[in-house]
Amino acid sequence: MPEANVSNLKDTIPIVHAPHSPLTDYYSDEASRRGWISRMFDSTAADYDRIEALLSFGSGSWYRGQALLRAGLQPGMRVADIGMGTGLVSAQAAHIVGDPALVTGVDPSPGMLRNARVPAGVTIVEGRAESIPFPDNTFDFLSMGYALRHISDLSLAFTELRRVLKPGGRLCILEITCPEKGLRKWMLKTYLRNIVPTLAAITTRNRDTSVLWRYYWDSIEACATPASVVSTLSESGFTAVHRHLENGIFSEYRAQRPA
């Protein structure tokens, strides 16, 4: 599908702080959101890869690798994967750059980091997108796989991403976007909010796993619009900002720090 360069909309679309309003079925307000999300990811980390494989029919790793290549990841680049989770994007990045020692995974969840499955040599660091624990101008390429909806302040996080990128460095953010068409949205909602949580309840003994994957859809449905994400990236100092859409639901936000 052709890429949509909508960075010229930044003057008409407001920047985004919280990626969505509080989802009160899960936590009471924005102040309690961070604690709830941290607890859920720590609690469900051991089951995450198994349920993700069900969600993507086993194609998730392949897709992540292809998305990184489309965004310009090349051998020899130094990469940070922000919000690495269990390392699905980090593992693909290590394969592409050719040396796992060039890849660093950053995540706020100790449980996810303990359950990360990455090639030997990948550095794993606890940290948040809003305060990345590295100096300015450190990385050639930054990735973020399906973590945008869990950030407390997108504008702050995007400013941090720009800070740790070297001049000319590239950014790739992967996210699932709620379809605009009624039937496609209904099908995806039924699958993600009902079928996947039911499978999670059957295949694991952890009730939190089922809750997390139901929340997964609700946060997708409530998330800021793609145009708002693009506008916020542009306002944070990135250039060449655009969104590439795969299969009508997989958004790949790409941007570059000015050289």
C-alpha angles and dihedrals in degrees: 000000000000117000117251114222104196101157089119088071093071092100093058104035119067122237118254128238110168107032091223140357118270113290098222095190085074108026133010103235145344091277091062096040097088094052093047094050092046092052093047095050093045091049097047102036095106091058098040101095093045093053093041089056089054090048095052098033088240095300098102098099093048092050093049091053093049091049091053091051091049089052092055105262109162138180114282097025119133108234137194118195106204115205089014096174107182092348104261093141094036092056091053091047091052090053093050099045091047098228123068090206088071091062127082124185120205125191137153095219116089088194093057092046091051090053097043115129108202134143117276109271098040110126116230120202132177110232147115133251089237091059111022110194097227136091125258119283096017107133138051094204136020127197133188119186117200094322100107092093091058098054117107097214120018094188092054092044093050090051088053091049090053091048096057094043118093116239106281091020121145134234129204121185118184120201141157112242124206108247118244096216116087100227095044091047091049092050094048092044092050091050099044101035100037115015100040094046089048091052089047091053091050098045099041135043093218113100090198091066092062091045092050094054092048088051087049091068095040091055090048091052093047098042124121116271120267090245090057091050091051091047092050092050090052093048089050090063103266123136133202087036115176143144123232116198124208123193092348095285112051111086119197110192111198129186142154136220109237112261 
